[in-house]
Amino acid sequence: MKTLVIVAHPNMKNSRFNKRLRDELTKTDVTIHDLYETYPDENIDIAREQELLLTHDRIVLQFPFYWYSSPSLLKKWQDHVLAFGWAYGPGGTKLHGKELMLAITTGGPEAAYQAGGYNQYAMSELLKPFQATSNLIGARYLPAFIIHGVNQLTEQQVNEHAARYVEHIAKDFGPRR
């Protein structure tokens, strides 16, 4: 199985945790594709991006959770790359049978992302638009890798989570139902 990890962090230089996750992936055979590094002008090469998707079986979107969603370049990427007639709609079957996974970091603690918590909703609820996108494009939506409170983690915890991340994105989640 070929895995593509699309990293979308607008300030990777100052990111301790997402940078560590990305760096851990360099020890594996996954394809790492950093959107902000590739497109500093945000001029996305749609054909190139679609070809990357076609040549991989599992697509992982790695990003910090911004305003209950993804950073703006990843949203723009979705809007342009997952095009009508290509990824969905009549003839839009190019991603059918692929797998989609999210790898998300939050600054807030896990308790903040629970029903009745600071943000009022559980992460599973807040991530419904990504799950709906996965359904629309015919991809299998896999369990997300989510780490909360990244700003409070020790270096040892960061390293432990990075190792778990590599295991998670390589995990066999069984046959599609």
N, C-alpha and C positions, 0 to 999 in steps of 0.2 A: 504494500500500500504506500503510495506516494503522498506525503503530507506537505501542504503549503501553509506557512504561518505568515499571515499578513499583519504586520506590526504597525499600529497607528498611534504614535505618541508625539504630540506637537513639540515637546521639549525633552527629547530623549537624553540630551547632554546632561540635564539636571535631574534625571529620573534615576533613583537608586534601584527601585524594585523592577520596573519594566526593563530597564537596561540589563539587570542581572538575569531576568528570565530569557531575554534575547541572547545574551552571552552564553547561557547554559545550552541553548539550542544549537550553538555553533559546534558543539561536541557530537552532534547527531547527524543523521543523513536527511533531515527535513530541509525544505527550501524556505529560507527566511527572506521575506520581502517587506522592507520598511518603506511605507508610503511617503512619510515626510522627508525621508532621505532621497527617495527616488524622484519625488515631485515637489521640490521646494517652492516652485512657482504655482503649484496645484493644477498644472496642465496635464491631466491624466491621459495616457496613451491607452485608449480603450481596447484596441485590437491586441496590444501586448498583454493587457490585464486578462482579457478573455482567453488568450492562448495559455497563460499561466493556469487559469482555472481548469481548462480542458485537460491539461497534462497532469493533474493531481486528483487524487481520490478523496482526500480529506482536506477541508479548508478550515483553518483556525484563524479567528479574528481576535488579535491580542490588543487590548487598549485599556487605558484608565477610564473609569466611569465618569463621564462629564455631564452634568445636568440631566441625569437619568437617561443617558444615551451614550453614543460614541462621540469622539472628537469629530470636528466638522469635515476633515478631509476623508475620513472613512465613510461618512454619510454621503459626501459628494461621490465617492468611489461607487457606493451602492447605487446611487441615482443614475450614474452614467454607464457603469459596467454591466450591471444586472438589467440589461435592456429588454424592453418589450419585443417579442419576436425572437429573442435569443435566450433569455433566462426564464421567461414566462409569457403567457398569452399564446395565440396561435403560432405554432412552430417553435415556441420557446422552451425547448426540452434539453438544451445543452448541458444543464447541471443535474438532470434527473439521475438519481442513484448516487450522487456524491454525498459526502457527510459534511455537516457544518457544526463547528464547535466554537464557543466563546471562551476567551481567557481574559478575565476582568480583574482589575485592581480597584480598590476604593480607599479613600483616605479615612472614611468613617468606620467605626466598629461594626461588627456583624449585627449587634443588637439594634443598630439604627436602621437596618434593612429588614425589619420584621413588621408584621401587622401590629399597629399600635406603637411602633418605635418612632424615632425622630423623623424618619422619612415616610412614615405611615403605611408603607407597602413592603411586602417581601420582594426579594430580588427576582423570584420566579415571576411575579406580576410585572415588575418593571422591565423584564426582558421579553415580554410577550411580543413586541414588535419584531424582534429578531427571530423568534420562533415562527411567527406568521410569515416572515420573509422566507425562511427555510421551507416552510410548507408550500409557499407560492412557487418557488423555483424547483420544487421536487426533490429537495435534499433531505437527508435524515438528520434531524436535530439531536445532537449528542449532549450529554450532561456537561455543563459549563465548569470551567476551572475558575473559582472565584476566591480571591484573597482580600480580606477586609483589613482596615487599619494599618496599611502598609507603612505609614510614617512612624508608627510606634514599634515596628519590629526590630529585633536585634539582628546583628549580622549572621549569627547562627541560625535564627529563624528564617531569614531571607534565603540562606543557602539551602535549608531543609525544604522550603517551599519551591525553590527552583528545581531541586531534584524531583520533587513530587510532580511538578509541572511536566517535566520530560516524560515521566511515567504515565501521566494522565493522557497526554496527547497521543501517546503510542498505544494506549490500551485498546484491546479488542472488546468492543461493546456488544458483541454477539450479532447474530443475523438480524437483518431488517425485518420488522413485523408487518 
